[in-house]
Amino acid sequence: MWTISQETNWDELKCIISNGDGVDCRDALIQIKDAVIGSNKQKGALLSHELVPVILNTCIDQDQSPDRKMDALVILGSLAKGSEEQVEMLVRQYNVVPYLLKEIVSKNNSKKCVEICLSTLRSIFEHPCAPKENFLADTDVLKQFLRLASANSSLKTQICITSILVSACQTNEDQLRLLQAGTLHILSRMICYDNEDIQIPALRCLSCMCYSNRSVADNICVISFQGRSLPDILNSLMSRLFCPEIQLSAARCLTYVYRSGTLPSTDNRISQKALPTLARLCAESFDHSIRASASETLAYLIEIDSDLQRTAAITNHLLKSLSDLLQSQDPSVKQAALCCFASLGANDEAIRKRLMDTFGLINAILNGLKDDNSQVKLAAIRCLHSLSRSVQQLRTTFQDYTIWEPLMDIFATETSLEYLVAVTSTICNLLLEFSPSKEPIINAGIIDRLCQYTMHEDPSLRLNSIWALMNMSFQSELYVKTDVINTLGTKRILELLNDPDTRIVMKSLGLLRNLLSKTHHVEVIMGTHSSQVLEALNKLLESKHSAEVKEQVFCIIGNIAAEAENGDYIIMDKKIMGHLAGFWFYLDRKLQAGALFAIYNLVHRKDLWSMEKYSRLSELNIIKHIYALNKKTIREEPQCEDYISRTLKQIVIQCKHFYPEILQ
């Protein structure tokens, strides 16, 4: 017998395995097997001497003894536990995955052989290089996998199967394939085993299946095992009697079911069990990995619900636990804590104040914005965005720390879409009229970048950019509006009014409304582009857009009517005037009020009105409609909005000189 050392002649071993049989070949395989276990250096030597094809041939050769085949499979399993580069060679250069699948589904192999192949495949699928895309599309492989996951299979086989499914479940299609194949029933049984080693991967597989998938979540809520519904089983697994990993995994499953829309936030399993469990698992008594996962899951649980945010903010010393996590040197831990702070402060002003008073948060955000880790930086931006929704913080803390400076540095250097969307979301708030950060951000050259991104293919970035320009232009100085108009251009503004995304249309209308709020800018735009502007507004009024969109259109019409100096743009446009008259009798109060606002501005301009223009109002039946609507409102709508009442009153007063009969 001989042993492998650093001086071993790998070529000689290769020759022995290729040509030998009997004792020498078996001994060579055993010695290689013993050498590569736990040693990436020896695995690298084996790979560099191209022994993998020889080992694979040993596995495939039907004349080889079962023992030699088993030894060869074990060697492949050891290689699959090697470094990322070594596993990538197995996958890409030697294409071992199809071979392993063939061995797994073969009816001629022993259970032990199948178990080793599954273990090897499980190790490979833990790496990014594994061929996960469309892996579950092969229905034969999926059926065989689920057959092997039956209660009759060994515990190790069931663990391997669920672990592989966790890694392979990548898309919505994968989730539905697993659902249709009956995976939920198998996982329900596994979750109820009194064995952590199989419960944990089964829970992970369940959470992968139901993440952002309403169909899977709906099925989870109607499946039962041994007389208990699956959600109730998950609820029981959050008991402190179970290990933290099981509690966390069960809470994550229920979180995903709730966020998919199947369970309401008021369900006790969500508000009274999952939330407190996740908050408790953030405490310092647990490992950092558990705390990070718990805080990240909690952030997702409470992200969109104000009541859950308020409950979490007073639960189990959560704020202190999260503050402690911010001090960690582990980037994943800091990222998770920042994400949770972001969700906590998403909606409630009182919570935001508490968060800003929490020790170290503002400094942690500043440090996070400068962190080398991209995910920590992104989490810091999102936390900043959440806190920037506070008027008080915009006026005080953000100014004291000039927090806009590192944010602008990121905006100037980062090109990732995820970063740009997050940064522009925050900038939208920092550019509000009352924000002290507004002027320095404008002076830093933000307008050019925002105008550029209004043409980006991603709708979220287009929306944020036009939103930021809208906020910036509200009650701004003349030079700011001029810069926006000159940089963006009227043509681009009108193009945005035809965007397929209604949100972008709304913000573009808001921008146009803000730009057309001063006489000078009305003439700058309307003097050159009146026909295009009025055509775009008419199309929007004739479209199937919502009342909110059309209300904005009427506000713009009202601004033009009130501010235009050199042209009777509105009253001379028959289509516009027809819309103004027609929308008065809509049941929707927003449309009615918008039309009345525009007419009020038309009539209120004493310097522009004459008998001829009042005659035009009469020809279009607008005076008649004013009178009818006034009577109708008084008789049938005594509680109608004060705004409409005041508008009608002003219109009547302005009209009395030409049409005294309206006062009867």
KOLGU-916367 format. One record per residue (C-alpha): residue in one letter; z, x, y. Coordinates in Angstrom, 3 decimals. Layout:
# KOLGU-916367
REC resn       up     east    north
REC    a        Z        X        Y
...
//
This chain:
# KOLGU-916367
REC resn       up     east    north
REC    m    0.000    0.000    0.000
REC    w   -0.717    1.129    3.534
REC    t    0.185   -0.196    6.962
REC    i   -1.698   -0.699   10.216
REC    s   -0.789    1.529   13.137
REC    q   -2.387    2.544   16.400
REC    e   -4.374    5.148   14.440
REC    t   -5.642    2.671   11.858
REC    n   -9.357    2.779   11.253
REC    w  -10.353   -0.781   12.063
REC    d  -13.896   -0.125   10.903
REC    e  -12.554    0.752    7.478
REC    l  -10.588   -2.502    7.368
REC    k  -13.699   -4.371    8.385
REC    c  -15.578   -2.773    5.527
REC    i  -12.851   -3.557    2.989
REC    i  -12.717   -7.246    3.951
REC    s  -16.514   -7.528    4.055
REC    n  -17.237   -5.901    0.707
REC    g  -14.047   -5.865   -1.275
REC    d  -12.429   -8.380   -3.447
REC    g   -9.256   -8.651   -5.372
REC    v   -6.126   -6.769   -4.343
REC    d   -7.601   -4.483   -1.680
REC    c   -9.136   -7.335    0.314
REC    r   -5.987   -9.434    0.093
REC    d   -3.818   -6.478    1.108
REC    a   -6.042   -5.763    4.131
REC    l   -5.798   -9.358    5.298
REC    i   -2.026   -9.400    4.858
REC    q   -1.604   -6.155    6.773
REC    i   -3.804   -7.420    9.631
REC    k   -1.902  -10.700    9.645
REC    d    1.441   -8.919    9.904
REC    a    0.176   -6.562   12.603
REC    v   -1.314   -9.091   15.027
REC    i    1.627  -11.504   14.974
REC    g    3.333  -11.141   18.364
REC    s    1.173   -8.214   19.498
REC    n   -1.593   -8.869   22.007
REC    k   -2.463   -5.176   21.866
REC    q   -3.257   -5.337   18.155
REC    k   -5.141   -8.597   18.682
REC    g   -7.209   -6.838   21.333
REC    a   -7.952   -4.003   18.891
REC    l   -9.053   -6.497   16.248
REC    l  -11.351   -8.258   18.716
REC    s  -12.823   -5.053   20.100
REC    h  -13.782   -3.933   16.565
REC    e  -15.493   -7.293   15.959
REC    l  -13.446   -8.302   12.957
REC    v  -13.516  -12.009   13.888
REC    p  -16.934  -12.681   12.269
REC    v  -15.697  -11.011    9.089
REC    i  -12.524  -13.107    9.086
REC    l  -14.535  -16.280    9.724
REC    n  -16.843  -15.421    6.811
REC    t  -13.785  -15.051    4.612
REC    c  -12.732  -18.555    5.616
REC    i  -16.178  -20.012    4.963
REC    d  -17.001  -18.145    1.748
REC    q  -16.564  -20.593   -1.124
REC    d  -16.050  -17.720   -3.574
REC    q  -12.937  -16.487   -1.772
REC    s   -9.580  -17.371   -3.252
REC    p   -7.444  -19.971   -1.452
REC    d   -4.842  -17.313   -0.684
REC    r   -7.335  -15.066    1.103
REC    k   -8.758  -18.009    3.018
REC    m   -5.242  -18.989    4.066
REC    d   -4.484  -15.444    5.253
REC    a   -7.706  -15.403    7.270
REC    l   -6.839  -18.747    8.876
REC    v   -3.386  -17.470    9.803
REC    i   -5.004  -14.471   11.525
REC    l   -7.193  -16.869   13.582
REC    g   -4.037  -18.807   14.434
REC    s   -2.385  -15.629   15.717
REC    l   -5.420  -14.774   17.817
REC    a   -5.286  -18.274   19.321
REC    k   -1.790  -17.434   20.601
REC    g   -3.078  -14.361   22.419
REC    s   -3.937  -13.768   26.053
REC    e   -6.279  -15.969   28.055
REC    e   -9.093  -13.431   27.677
REC    q   -8.591  -13.182   23.914
REC    v   -8.615  -16.954   23.448
REC    e  -11.713  -17.208   25.630
REC    m  -13.503  -14.746   23.313
REC    l  -12.582  -16.919   20.327
REC    v  -13.944  -20.011   22.048
REC    r  -17.040  -18.734   23.824
REC    q  -18.157  -15.685   21.881
REC    y  -17.175  -16.680   18.350
REC    n  -17.308  -20.495   18.737
REC    v  -14.343  -21.106   16.433
REC    v  -13.618  -24.697   17.553
REC    p  -16.498  -26.363   15.638
REC    y  -15.467  -24.397   12.549
REC    l  -11.852  -25.538   12.848
REC    l  -12.936  -29.160   13.299
REC    k  -15.118  -28.924   10.206
REC    e  -12.191  -27.608    8.190
REC    i   -9.857  -30.304    9.540
REC    v  -12.128  -33.201    8.558
REC    s  -13.120  -31.687    5.221
REC    k  -11.755  -33.592    2.217
REC    n  -11.749  -30.457    0.069
REC    n   -9.058  -28.570    1.987
REC    s   -5.380  -28.625    1.173
REC    k   -2.857  -30.173    3.534
REC    k   -1.561  -26.690    4.287
REC    c   -5.048  -25.480    5.251
REC    v   -5.557  -28.495    7.540
REC    e   -2.143  -27.910    9.088
REC    i   -2.989  -24.276    9.915
REC    c   -6.334  -25.306   11.453
REC    l   -4.629  -27.968   13.552
REC    s   -2.012  -25.487   14.736
REC    t   -4.756  -23.043   15.739
REC    l   -6.689  -25.756   17.565
REC    r   -3.499  -26.849   19.321
REC    s   -2.972  -23.278   20.607
REC    i   -6.575  -23.058   21.829
REC    f   -6.338  -26.394   23.649
REC    e   -3.419  -25.123   25.701
REC    h   -5.920  -22.913   27.577
REC    p   -8.404  -23.923   30.304
REC    c  -11.322  -22.425   28.347
REC    a  -10.975  -24.977   25.525
REC    p  -13.998  -27.307   25.174
REC    k  -12.105  -30.432   26.250
REC    e  -14.969  -32.255   27.951
REC    n  -16.149  -35.155   25.791
REC    f  -14.047  -33.853   22.920
REC    l  -12.886  -37.387   22.136
REC    a  -16.433  -38.778   22.328
REC    d  -16.963  -37.832   18.661
REC    t  -15.680  -41.001   17.022
REC    d  -15.599  -39.429   13.537
REC    v  -13.333  -36.618   14.709
REC    l  -11.099  -39.065   16.599
REC    k  -10.762  -41.359   13.579
REC    q   -9.886  -38.403   11.348
REC    f   -7.334  -37.156   13.861
REC    l   -5.615  -40.529   14.003
REC    r   -5.704  -40.820   10.215
REC    l   -3.931  -37.470   10.017
REC    a   -1.350  -38.767   12.507
REC    s   -0.186  -41.396   10.015
REC    a    3.416  -41.617    8.874
REC    n    2.407  -40.030    5.540
REC    s    1.375  -36.753    7.188
REC    s    3.738  -33.849    7.716
REC    l    5.775  -33.743   10.890
REC    k    3.968  -30.578   11.993
REC    t    0.575  -32.237   11.533
REC    q    1.612  -35.238   13.640
REC    i    2.978  -32.950   16.352
REC    c   -0.249  -30.935   16.440
REC    i   -2.410  -34.054   16.613
REC    t   -0.514  -35.563   19.562
REC    s   -0.437  -32.228   21.387
REC    i   -4.220  -31.835   21.018
REC    l   -4.769  -35.391   22.252
REC    v   -2.644  -34.637   25.330
REC    s   -4.920  -31.727   26.210
REC    a   -8.151  -33.550   25.336
REC    c   -7.401  -36.718   27.315
REC    q   -9.116  -35.728   30.560
REC    t  -10.926  -38.774   31.928
REC    n  -10.744  -42.538   32.197
REC    e  -13.273  -42.726   29.368
REC    d  -11.026  -40.586   27.181
REC    q   -8.089  -42.891   27.879
REC    l  -10.114  -45.935   26.857
REC    r  -11.396  -44.231   23.699
REC    l   -7.831  -43.549   22.614
REC    l   -6.845  -47.111   23.482
REC    q   -9.701  -48.652   21.499
REC    a   -8.967  -46.413   18.522
REC    g   -5.443  -47.860   18.243
REC    t   -3.550  -44.800   19.449
REC    l   -0.824  -46.849   21.181
REC    h    0.479  -48.210   17.869
REC    i    0.700  -44.695   16.427
REC    l    2.484  -43.353   19.511
REC    s    4.940  -46.283   19.489
REC    r    6.011  -45.291   15.988
REC    m    6.271  -41.598   16.875
REC    i    8.328  -42.290   19.987
REC    c   10.894  -44.077   17.828
REC    y   11.374  -41.108   15.471
REC    d   14.783  -39.493   15.668
REC    n   13.159  -36.128   16.287
REC    e   12.629  -34.529   19.692
REC    d    9.794  -32.297   18.489
REC    i    7.519  -35.271   17.888
REC    q    8.930  -37.678   20.489
REC    i    8.146  -35.356   23.400
REC    p    4.408  -34.792   22.651
REC    a    4.054  -38.500   21.804
REC    l    5.537  -39.451   25.193
REC    r    3.287  -36.935   26.920
REC    c    0.268  -38.417   25.194
REC    l    1.314  -41.901   26.255
REC    s    1.686  -40.818   29.879
REC    c   -1.760  -39.164   29.808
REC    m   -3.279  -42.382   28.509
REC    c   -1.785  -44.705   31.125
REC    y   -2.099  -42.505   34.231
REC    s   -4.133  -44.523   36.791
REC    n   -5.463  -46.771   34.033
REC    r   -4.648  -50.460   34.361
REC    s   -6.183  -51.394   30.986
REC    v   -3.960  -48.981   29.079
REC    a   -0.896  -49.948   31.139
REC    d   -1.498  -53.644   30.430
REC    n   -1.685  -52.947   26.690
REC    i    1.497  -50.880   26.774
REC    c    3.363  -53.877   28.131
REC    v    2.308  -56.147   25.252
REC    i    2.781  -53.706   22.363
REC    s    6.010  -53.734   20.376
REC    f    7.503  -51.747   17.503
REC    q   10.218  -53.041   15.194
REC    g   10.806  -56.049   17.420
REC    r   11.105  -54.158   20.730
REC    s    8.461  -53.969   23.455
REC    l    7.183  -50.504   24.288
REC    p    8.474  -50.646   27.916
REC    d   11.935  -51.538   26.584
REC    i   11.744  -48.615   24.148
REC    l   10.864  -46.324   27.045
REC    n   13.732  -47.808   29.036
REC    s   16.193  -46.956   26.254
REC    l   14.881  -43.374   26.017
REC    m   16.060  -42.710   29.588
REC    s   19.651  -42.852   28.343
REC    r   21.724  -39.697   28.770
REC    l   22.092  -39.667   24.972
REC    f   18.612  -38.141   24.814
REC    c   17.598  -34.662   25.911
REC    p   16.397  -34.250   29.543
REC    e   12.781  -33.728   28.458
REC    i   12.711  -37.085   26.659
REC    q   14.386  -38.854   29.588
REC    l   11.860  -37.311   31.975
REC    s    8.841  -38.137   29.800
REC    a    9.945  -41.745   29.323
REC    a   10.507  -42.152   33.092
REC    r    7.072  -40.663   33.751
REC    c    5.434  -43.188   31.392
REC    l    7.098  -46.115   33.161
REC    t    6.161  -44.604   36.531
REC    y    2.493  -44.509   35.545
REC    v    2.628  -48.058   34.173
REC    y    4.079  -49.262   37.498
REC    r    1.601  -47.298   39.644
REC    s   -1.261  -48.668   37.562
REC    g   -0.235  -52.107   38.840
REC    t    1.070  -53.653   35.627
REC    l    4.786  -53.711   36.464
REC    p    6.164  -54.593   39.929
REC    s    8.442  -52.226   41.797
REC    t   11.203  -54.838   41.508
REC    d   11.238  -54.592   37.707
REC    n   14.706  -53.309   36.755
REC    r   13.150  -50.757   34.414
REC    i   11.514  -49.217   37.487
REC    s   14.009  -49.667   40.320
REC    q   17.259  -49.520   38.336
REC    k   16.372  -47.111   35.539
REC    a   13.324  -44.904   36.104
REC    l   14.136  -44.132   39.741
REC    p   17.824  -43.219   39.220
REC    t   16.913  -41.202   36.112
REC    l   14.357  -39.110   37.997
REC    a   16.748  -38.622   40.928
REC    r   19.520  -37.520   38.536
REC    l   17.179  -35.025   36.810
REC    c   16.610  -33.320   40.178
REC    a   20.252  -32.152   40.214
REC    e   21.141  -28.475   39.920
REC    s   22.691  -28.918   36.471
REC    f   19.193  -29.075   34.925
REC    d   16.625  -26.350   34.381
REC    h   14.205  -25.693   37.221
REC    s   11.240  -26.881   35.164
REC    i   12.928  -30.247   34.562
REC    r   13.944  -30.536   38.226
REC    a   10.433  -29.736   39.442
REC    s    8.781  -32.251   37.099
REC    a   11.372  -34.903   37.951
REC    s   10.923  -34.513   41.716
REC    e    7.133  -34.536   41.400
REC    t    7.227  -37.703   39.277
REC    l    9.721  -39.304   41.661
REC    a    7.382  -38.526   44.564
REC    y    4.608  -40.434   42.788
REC    l    6.935  -43.312   41.875
REC    i    8.102  -44.021   45.441
REC    e    4.966  -42.959   47.323
REC    i    3.703  -46.421   48.327
REC    d    6.806  -48.632   48.261
REC    s    9.259  -48.683   51.177
REC    d   12.043  -50.309   49.174
REC    l   11.861  -47.646   46.474
REC    q   11.893  -44.971   49.181
REC    r   15.040  -46.423   50.723
REC    t   16.713  -46.672   47.326
REC    a   15.810  -43.083   46.451
REC    a   17.094  -41.770   49.786
REC    i   20.641  -42.936   48.968
REC    t   20.558  -42.154   45.234
REC    n   22.588  -39.488   43.491
REC    h   22.672  -36.825   46.242
REC    l   18.893  -36.569   46.014
REC    l   18.378  -35.023   49.456
REC    k   20.776  -32.187   48.672
REC    s   19.122  -31.596   45.313
REC    l   15.700  -31.398   46.938
REC    s   17.016  -29.089   49.667
REC    d   18.287  -26.736   46.979
REC    l   14.873  -26.760   45.303
REC    l   13.270  -25.612   48.556
REC    q   15.154  -22.325   48.195
REC    s   13.542  -21.588   44.828
REC    q   11.185  -18.647   44.436
REC    d    9.131  -20.619   41.943
REC    p    6.059  -22.049   43.756
REC    s    5.843  -25.097   41.470
REC    v    9.443  -26.002   42.271
REC    k    8.944  -25.730   46.041
REC    q    5.739  -27.725   45.820
REC    a    7.447  -30.535   43.918
REC    a   10.336  -30.718   46.396
REC    l    7.982  -30.863   49.384
REC    c    5.943  -33.611   47.701
REC    c    9.098  -35.647   47.151
REC    f   10.183  -35.209   50.766
REC    a    6.701  -36.359   51.822
REC    s    7.001  -39.565   49.788
REC    l   10.539  -40.253   51.010
REC    g    9.440  -40.114   54.650
REC    a    6.177  -42.003   54.261
REC    n    7.240  -45.290   55.901
REC    d   10.845  -45.533   57.090
REC    e   11.869  -44.097   60.469
REC    a   15.564  -43.924   59.551
REC    i   14.751  -41.920   56.432
REC    r   12.562  -39.535   58.422
REC    k   15.451  -38.825   60.778
REC    r   17.722  -38.083   57.824
REC    l   15.096  -35.794   56.358
REC    m   14.716  -33.825   59.573
REC    d   18.485  -33.461   59.719
REC    t   18.473  -32.099   56.163
REC    f   19.221  -28.389   56.164
REC    g   16.183  -26.180   56.047
REC    l   13.445  -28.802   55.817
REC    i   11.547  -27.990   59.000
REC    n   11.791  -24.261   58.264
REC    a   10.689  -24.895   54.692
REC    i    7.615  -26.732   55.991
REC    l    6.792  -23.878   58.372
REC    n    7.211  -21.339   55.584
REC    g    5.175  -23.546   53.272
REC    l    2.287  -23.644   55.754
REC    k    2.172  -19.846   55.549
REC    d    2.769  -19.592   51.801
REC    d    0.290  -17.612   49.703
REC    n    0.377  -20.287   47.019
REC    s   -2.293  -22.894   47.795
REC    q   -0.406  -25.790   46.208
REC    v    2.782  -25.057   48.173
REC    k    0.734  -24.908   51.367
REC    l   -0.950  -28.208   50.568
REC    a    2.395  -29.878   49.796
REC    a    3.775  -28.597   53.127
REC    i    0.823  -30.131   54.987
REC    r    1.377  -33.475   53.283
REC    c    5.077  -33.370   54.063
REC    l    4.231  -32.622   57.684
REC    h    1.801  -35.547   57.695
REC    s    4.490  -37.895   56.434
REC    l    6.990  -36.799   59.087
REC    s    4.338  -36.870   61.838
REC    r    4.309  -40.668   61.551
REC    s    7.584  -40.630   63.493
REC    v    7.256  -41.103   67.251
REC    q   10.640  -39.463   67.772
REC    q    9.756  -36.376   65.735
REC    l    6.402  -36.025   67.494
REC    r    8.192  -36.007   70.856
REC    t   11.002  -33.640   69.857
REC    t   11.098  -31.527   66.707
REC    f    7.363  -30.931   66.424
REC    q    7.237  -29.733   70.007
REC    d   10.334  -27.547   69.686
REC    y    8.852  -25.733   66.701
REC    t    5.205  -25.762   67.937
REC    i    4.370  -26.768   64.412
REC    w    0.759  -27.455   65.361
REC    e    0.007  -23.715   65.546
REC    p    0.148  -22.881   61.799
REC    l   -1.620  -26.165   61.111
REC    m   -4.508  -25.171   63.375
REC    d   -4.637  -21.751   61.692
REC    i   -5.143  -23.491   58.354
REC    f   -7.759  -25.812   59.848
REC    a   -9.672  -22.829   61.189
REC    t   -9.673  -20.826   57.948
REC    e   -9.514  -23.179   54.960
REC    t  -12.711  -24.673   53.557
REC    s  -11.309  -26.652   50.617
REC    l  -11.982  -30.378   50.963
REC    e   -8.458  -31.210   49.780
REC    y   -7.007  -29.041   52.571
REC    l   -9.329  -30.421   55.231
REC    v   -8.503  -34.040   54.390
REC    a   -4.757  -33.308   54.450
REC    v   -4.921  -31.327   57.711
REC    t   -7.072  -33.875   59.552
REC    s   -4.709  -36.666   58.454
REC    t   -1.863  -34.839   60.180
REC    i   -3.926  -33.947   63.242
REC    c   -4.691  -37.654   63.721
REC    n   -1.002  -38.219   64.433
REC    l   -0.546  -35.100   66.534
REC    l   -3.360  -36.275   68.830
REC    l   -1.706  -39.585   69.714
REC    e   -1.368  -40.235   73.441
REC    f    2.407  -39.663   73.587
REC    s    2.398  -36.494   71.446
REC    p    3.226  -33.284   73.363
REC    s    1.049  -31.433   70.843
REC    k   -2.084  -33.278   71.975
REC    e   -3.064  -31.075   74.914
REC    p   -2.544  -27.671   73.228
REC    i   -4.487  -28.840   70.170
REC    i   -7.386  -29.947   72.378
REC    n   -7.267  -26.635   74.227
REC    a   -7.416  -24.845   70.871
REC    g  -10.952  -26.175   70.368
REC    i  -10.364  -29.036   67.960
REC    i  -13.163  -31.260   69.322
REC    d  -16.043  -29.161   67.969
REC    r  -14.621  -29.084   64.445
REC    l  -13.838  -32.798   64.377
REC    c  -17.305  -33.739   65.616
REC    q  -18.802  -31.487   62.961
REC    y  -16.807  -33.163   60.186
REC    t  -17.933  -36.655   61.208
REC    m  -21.162  -35.680   59.454
REC    h  -19.462  -34.507   56.256
REC    e  -20.529  -36.142   52.989
REC    d  -16.934  -36.933   52.014
REC    p  -15.911  -40.351   53.442
REC    s  -12.209  -39.410   53.712
REC    l  -12.981  -36.416   55.907
REC    r  -15.423  -38.452   58.017
REC    l  -12.776  -41.140   58.435
REC    n  -10.026  -38.713   59.457
REC    s  -12.300  -36.899   61.902
REC    i  -13.463  -40.035   63.705
REC    w   -9.883  -41.354   63.629
REC    a   -8.628  -38.176   65.300
REC    l  -11.343  -38.416   67.969
REC    m  -10.394  -42.047   68.564
REC    n   -6.719  -41.157   69.051
REC    m   -7.635  -38.227   71.264
REC    s   -9.844  -40.316   73.572
REC    f   -7.282  -43.076   74.170
REC    q   -6.282  -42.999   77.867
REC    s   -7.419  -39.372   78.030
REC    e   -8.452  -37.361   81.029
REC    l  -12.079  -37.471   82.078
REC    y  -12.844  -33.972   80.776
REC    v  -11.680  -34.874   77.258
REC    k  -13.890  -37.946   77.021
REC    t  -16.813  -36.057   78.508
REC    d  -16.364  -33.289   75.949
REC    v  -16.256  -35.809   73.085
REC    i  -19.376  -37.626   74.313
REC    n  -21.314  -34.412   74.919
REC    t  -20.295  -32.842   71.600
REC    l  -20.572  -35.851   69.313
REC    g  -23.419  -37.580   71.093
REC    t  -24.065  -41.278   71.532
REC    k  -26.623  -41.230   68.719
REC    r  -24.055  -40.034   66.208
REC    i  -21.523  -42.633   67.363
REC    l  -24.062  -45.393   66.757
REC    e  -24.925  -43.915   63.336
REC    l  -21.266  -44.115   62.383
REC    l  -21.295  -47.824   63.202
REC    n  -23.657  -48.235   60.222
REC    d  -21.519  -46.207   57.819
REC    p  -21.093  -47.896   54.403
REC    d  -17.326  -47.382   54.644
REC    t  -15.784  -50.232   56.673
REC    r  -12.819  -48.050   57.624
REC    i  -15.169  -45.583   59.315
REC    v  -16.931  -48.431   61.123
REC    m  -13.559  -49.640   62.445
REC    k  -12.521  -46.226   63.748
REC    s  -15.969  -45.622   65.252
REC    l  -15.649  -48.905   67.121
REC    g  -12.198  -47.817   68.248
REC    l  -13.638  -44.555   69.556
REC    l  -16.430  -46.361   71.385
REC    r  -13.921  -48.788   72.846
REC    n  -11.755  -45.934   74.149
REC    l  -14.759  -44.108   75.587
REC    l  -15.908  -47.295   77.323
REC    s  -12.589  -47.909   79.033
REC    k  -13.523  -46.284   82.332
REC    t  -16.338  -47.193   84.689
REC    h  -17.840  -43.709   84.646
REC    h  -18.161  -43.609   80.876
REC    v  -19.581  -47.112   80.633
REC    e  -22.412  -46.029   82.889
REC    v  -22.884  -42.657   81.148
REC    i  -23.426  -44.386   77.814
REC    m  -24.944  -47.740   78.808
REC    g  -27.231  -46.321   81.466
REC    t  -29.148  -44.417   78.794
REC    h  -28.397  -46.180   75.535
REC    s  -27.685  -49.819   76.436
REC    s  -30.387  -51.251   74.160
REC    q  -29.183  -49.238   71.130
REC    v  -25.520  -50.027   71.809
REC    l  -26.108  -53.764   72.228
REC    e  -28.368  -53.865   69.172
REC    a  -25.675  -52.169   67.079
REC    l  -23.015  -54.579   68.353
REC    n  -25.232  -57.583   67.621
REC    k  -25.868  -56.390   64.069
REC    l  -22.148  -56.041   63.456
REC    l  -21.487  -59.570   64.752
REC    e  -24.228  -60.917   62.465
REC    s  -23.019  -58.942   59.462
REC    k  -20.574  -59.867   56.714
REC    h  -17.979  -57.474   58.086
REC    s  -14.371  -58.623   58.341
REC    a  -12.811  -60.367   61.328
REC    e  -11.060  -57.113   62.247
REC    v  -14.408  -55.349   62.690
REC    k  -15.876  -58.166   64.800
REC    e  -12.722  -58.348   66.905
REC    q  -13.249  -54.686   67.819
REC    v  -16.852  -55.470   68.742
REC    f  -15.684  -58.178   71.144
REC    c  -13.219  -55.749   72.721
REC    i  -16.058  -53.304   73.386
REC    i  -18.175  -56.110   74.858
REC    g  -15.221  -57.016   77.062
REC    n  -14.871  -53.419   78.257
REC    i  -18.567  -53.219   79.114
REC    a  -18.381  -56.527   80.937
REC    a  -15.383  -55.419   82.964
REC    e  -16.363  -51.830   83.779
REC    a  -20.147  -51.730   84.173
REC    e  -21.118  -51.073   87.788
REC    n  -24.889  -50.908   87.799
REC    g  -26.031  -53.357   85.155
REC    d  -25.354  -56.885   83.919
REC    y  -25.608  -55.668   80.338
REC    i  -23.672  -58.469   78.677
REC    i  -24.643  -61.603   80.556
REC    m  -28.329  -60.721   80.369
REC    d  -28.236  -60.298   76.585
REC    k  -28.908  -63.754   75.116
REC    k  -27.777  -62.808   71.585
REC    i  -24.467  -61.406   72.775
REC    m  -23.793  -64.455   74.916
REC    g  -24.668  -66.734   71.996
REC    h  -22.121  -64.930   69.827
REC    l  -19.472  -65.228   72.545
REC    a  -19.967  -68.992   72.711
REC    g  -20.157  -69.496   68.969
REC    f  -17.065  -67.567   67.954
REC    w  -14.741  -69.647   70.151
REC    f  -14.631  -72.391   67.568
REC    y  -13.933  -70.144   64.565
REC    l  -10.673  -70.849   62.787
REC    d   -9.918  -67.128   62.800
REC    r   -7.725  -66.486   65.862
REC    k   -8.803  -62.842   66.113
REC    l  -12.446  -63.806   66.582
REC    q  -11.580  -66.595   68.995
REC    a   -9.336  -64.338   71.065
REC    g  -11.927  -61.537   71.065
REC    a  -14.674  -63.822   72.380
REC    l  -12.351  -65.239   75.043
REC    f  -11.365  -61.723   76.119
REC    a  -15.005  -60.805   76.674
REC    i  -15.763  -63.975   78.654
REC    y  -12.612  -63.546   80.719
REC    n  -13.787  -60.066   81.742
REC    l  -17.210  -61.424   82.635
REC    v  -15.777  -64.105   84.901
REC    h  -13.054  -61.924   86.368
REC    r  -15.576  -59.547   87.985
REC    k  -15.730  -61.308   91.369
REC    d  -17.857  -58.541   92.884
REC    l  -20.676  -59.173   90.429
REC    w  -20.693  -62.954   90.229
REC    s  -23.017  -65.370   91.943
REC    m  -24.231  -68.907   91.565
REC    e  -27.148  -67.606   89.499
REC    k  -24.856  -65.982   86.957
REC    y  -22.619  -69.009   86.727
REC    s  -25.726  -71.084   86.172
REC    r  -26.552  -68.841   83.225
REC    l  -23.116  -69.574   81.792
REC    s  -23.820  -73.256   82.183
REC    e  -27.265  -73.046   80.555
REC    l  -25.730  -71.402   77.501
REC    n  -23.101  -74.208   77.363
REC    i  -20.342  -71.645   77.874
REC    i  -18.701  -73.599   80.712
REC    k  -18.815  -76.737   78.590
REC    h  -17.295  -74.868   75.653
REC    i  -14.546  -73.471   77.853
REC    y  -13.562  -76.951   78.903
REC    a  -13.746  -78.326   75.347
REC    l  -11.745  -75.462   73.910
REC    n   -9.152  -75.762   76.645
REC    k   -8.631  -79.465   75.868
REC    k   -8.689  -78.851   72.121
REC    t   -6.113  -76.090   72.377
REC    i   -3.773  -78.173   74.515
REC    r   -4.066  -81.251   72.282
REC    e   -4.207  -79.756   68.787
REC    e   -2.737  -76.279   69.094
REC    p    0.376  -76.443   71.297
REC    q    1.647  -73.197   69.779
REC    c   -1.585  -71.229   70.172
REC    e   -1.296  -67.592   71.143
REC    d   -0.101  -66.938   74.649
REC    y   -3.011  -64.582   75.130
REC    i   -5.588  -67.330   74.589
REC    s   -3.705  -69.677   76.888
REC    r   -3.597  -67.135   79.705
REC    t   -7.248  -66.251   79.201
REC    l   -8.340  -69.875   79.472
REC    k   -6.219  -70.345   82.556
REC    q   -7.808  -67.354   84.281
REC    i  -11.288  -68.538   83.345
REC    v  -10.630  -72.003   84.813
REC    i   -9.313  -70.469   88.043
REC    q  -12.358  -68.196   88.388
REC    c  -14.793  -71.037   87.678
REC    k  -13.341  -73.670   90.027
REC    h  -15.418  -72.643   93.046
REC    f  -18.680  -73.318   91.214
REC    y  -17.606  -75.965   88.736
REC    p  -14.676  -77.991   90.103
REC    e  -15.242  -80.620   87.409
REC    i  -13.687  -78.277   84.837
REC    l  -10.279  -78.895   86.447
REC    q  -10.259  -82.642   85.922
//
